[in-house]
Amino acid sequence: MTIKEIVEQSKLYFGKNRQRLKKTILAFDLDGKEYRLWNKQIKQITTKPFEIRYGMFDDVVEWLKQKKFSEIDWRWLGDLSWEFKFLLNSGIEKGFDWDKKLALNCGGTARILKIYVSDIVPCFVTDVYYMTYSKKENYWEFGPIEKLSAEEQKFADKAKMFFRDKGFTFLSKKEALMKHEALYSDCKSYGIATLFDVLFSDTENYQHNIKRFNDAPLRDPTGKSIHWNENYEKIGKLKLREEYRYYDSKNVECVVTDSLGQIVEVKVWRDIDKLKHSEFRLDILAQHKRNTAKTKAKVRTN
């Protein structure tokens, strides 16, 4: 298929009218045969550890199996795609559920090829990233792999050719991330969805930047639980850090700091009146800009 054909097909399934998509999903055979076939075929092209997942929500799958169609919200289905993960590290025999055991068994860092295959329009995308776990320093780190080794590139090319031979068209990153006003996904329903959102996943994406976050929760001196996330540029420079504190009152506080450790944003979630978990946000730089504008206006009027 050409990219133009893929876009047009996507609009037919993932536009405001979901009747074509609904009809297609109702015809799905959910007895596990497709998964077993994929598993058998992948084993024929590699001895590397791999994992296969299907992105549709579990409750939707069960309702389809039980023919409880009235229970299904046809605008909240999950990802209608297959996700394949291949470990690129050499000498590793098991995937260990693709968690910290795998990372530690790879010397701390697992190198992964991920391939999404649409179950609606015959096309696929690829991404390569690393997953690091540091038990000593209590953090995870995920980031893009900029360059593959010759052996890794050879396998990535082989995997792409496998899916092409199955009749799937490869979409480049640029093509997959193009926004189309007529497309609507579960989470992006205001005309800002990309081909990636509707065909593969609208909760995951390519690994663009380096992200680091704590594993086991921390505690501050008052006993509050702390979780933190850090975003880095590809050169390794810290961009932003989010630090969350969880109160016994169920309130949540998030302080965002920049690369210099300066607070740029504060967010609070709390129950107020009849509203549950309402968000309140203070953007320091935006507030400073407003305050400055008010001061200047006051000076002019005086």
N, C-alpha and C positions, 0 to 999 in steps of 0.2 A: 504493500500500500504506500501511496505517497503521503507526505505530511498533510497536504490539502485534504485528502480522503479521510485521514485519521481525524482531523479537526471536524469535518462534516459529520462523520459517524459519531463522534463524541457529543456533538450538539444534539443529535437525534436521541441519544440515550440520557444525557445529563443536562438537558435544558429544563425549562419550567414544567414541561409535560413529561411525566415519568412513565407513561403507559407502555412504551416500547421496552424500557428497562424492566418494568414489572413483569411483562410477558416473558422476557428472556429469563429472569430469575426463577419464575414459577416453573420453567422447564428444566431447571438444573437437576442433575442426578447427584444427590448428596450421600451416596452410600460408601464413600471412601475409595472408590476405584481409581479416580483421577489422581488422588494423592499417591496411591500405591504404584501407579504407572509412572508418575514423575520420579518417585524414589528409585524404581527399577532402572529407568533410563539414565538418571544422573550417575548411578553407580557404574554404568557402562563407560562413562567418559572421565571418571576421576576416582582415585583412592583417597583423596583428601577428605577431611571431616566436612560435612555440610549439614544444613538444616533447611527444612521446608515448612513454611507457615502459610495459612490462608487467612486473609484479613477480614472476612465478614464477621460481624458480631455473633458470639456463640448463641445468644437468645434468638436471633433471627434464624440461624441455622436450625435450631430446635423447632421453632414455629413452622418452618418450611417442611421439616421432616414429619411433623405431626399434623400438617395441613391446617394449622390455626392461622390462616391468612389475615383474619380480621385483627389479630394482635400486632401485625407488622406496621411500623411507621415507615413508609416507602421513601422518606427523606432522611432516614437515620438507619443506615444499613451497615456501616463499617466500610472497610476497604475491599473493593471487589477485584482483588489481585492476589497473585501468588508471590511470596517473598522467598528468595533463595539466598542463603548465606554460605560462602565457601571460605574456609580458612586457607590463607596463603602461606603461612609459616611452614617450613619444611620439618619433617621428622615428628609430627604430632599425629597421633592415631585417633584421638577422640575429641569431640567437641565440648564435653563436660557441660552441657546445657548452655553454652555460650555465655558464661558468667565469669566470676573472679577465678574459678578453678582453671578455666581455659587460659585466661590472661597469665596467671602465675605459671602454668605449665609451659607457656611460651616465653618464659623469662621476664614476665611483667607486661608484655605488650603483644596482643594478637593483631595480626593484619588480615583484614576481611574484605572480600569482594561480595557486594550485595547486588542482586538482580531482582527487579520487580517485573512481573509479567501480568499484563491486564487480562482479566477473565471476560471482558466485554468486547474490546476492540483489540485485534491481534497485533500487539506491539510490546516493547520492553525497553527498560532503561537500566544502566549499570552505575554503581558508585563504589569507590574504594576508600576505606578509612581504617584507622587504628583504634584499638580499645586498650587502654592502660589501666591497671589496678595496682595501687601501692598500699600494701597492708601496713607497712611501717608508718606511712604518713596519712593513712586513712582517707584516700581520695580515689576517684575515678577520673579518667580523662579520655575524651573522644576527639578526634581530629581527622582532617582529610589527609590522604596519602598523595603527595605531589608527584612522586616518581616510583614506578614499579621496577623491580629487578628484571633481568632478562627472562628468568624462569617464571616469575609472576606474570609478566606481560604475555608470555606464551600461553599460559593457562587462561588468562582473561580473554585472549583472542579465541581460544578454543571454545570457551563457554559461550561467547557471543555467537560464534558460528553454529553451535548446537541449537540455539534458539532461533537463529535465522533459518536453519534447515527445517525447523518445525513450522515455518510459515509466519514467524513474528517479525515485525519491522522494528529496527533499532531507532530510538529517538535520541538525538543528542541532548545534552543538558540545556542548551539554548532553546531548542524546540519544545522540550518538556515543560520549561518554566514560562512559556509564553502565556499571557493572560488573555482570556476571551470572554467578552461580556455575556455571551449567551450560555456560558457554562456555570453550573451550580453543583457544589458538592455538599456533603453533610454539614461541614463546619463553615464553608465559605459560600453562602447563599445570596450574596449581593452583587453578583457579576464580576467578582475579582478572582475567580478560580482559574487555575492553570490546568493544562493537560495533565500534569503530574498529580494535582489535587484530585481530579475526577477519575483518572484511569488507574492510579497506583495508590496514593495515600495523601490525605489532607491533614494528618497529624504528624507524619514524618516527612523528611525531605533529604536532599543531598547534604552531606556533611561539609558545610561551607567553612566554618570557623572551628577553633579549638575551644572545647568546653570542659571545664573541670568542676567537680562537685564532691562533697564529702560523702563517705559511705555510712559509717555508724554515726548516729546523732551525737552532737556535742551538748554540753551543759554550761550555762553561764553561772556566776556566783549565786544567783537567786534560784537556781534550779530549773530555769526555763530551757526548753529544748531548742537547739540551734541547728539550722541547715544553711549551707551556703553554696552558691553557684558562681563561677567565674568564667568570663568570656575573654579569649585572647585573639589577637591578630595572628595571621599565619606565621609571622616572624617571631612569635612568642611573646609579644608585648601585651600586658594586661589592658583590656579595654574597660570592662565593668565588673563589679562584684556585687552580688545580691546576697544579703544576709537576713534570714528569716528567724524570728523568735516567736515561739508558741506559748501563749499564756494559759494559765489554768482556767481562765474565764472563757476559753475558746477563741479569744481574740488572736489575731496574727499581725505581726509587724514586720515590714520589709524595709531595710535601709540599703539604698543603692549608692555605691561610691565609684568614682572614676579612677583612672590610672594613677592619680596623685593621692588617692585616699580621701578625696573631698566628697562630701555628700551631695548628690545631684538630684535625688528623689527619695521620698518617703511614702510608703503605702501602708494602709491599715485596713484590715478586714474585721468587722465586728457585727454582732446582731444589734439592731437599733429599732425600737418600736416593734412592728410586726415583720420587718425586713430581716432576712437571715443572711449573714455573711456579706453584708454590704461593703463595697470598696470605697475608700477615701484616699485621695492621692494628692500629694504636694510635689509639684515639679519646681525645684529650687531655681533653676535658671529662668524658666518661664515666669515665675513669680517675681524674680528680680527685675526682669524686663518690664513687667507691668508696673512695678513700684517706681522704676526709673522714669517711665513714661508719665505716670501721675505727677511725680515731682517736677518734671520739666513743664507739664501743663500748668501746674500751680504757679510756677515762677513766671510764666508768660502772662497769666491773668493778673498777677500782682504788679 
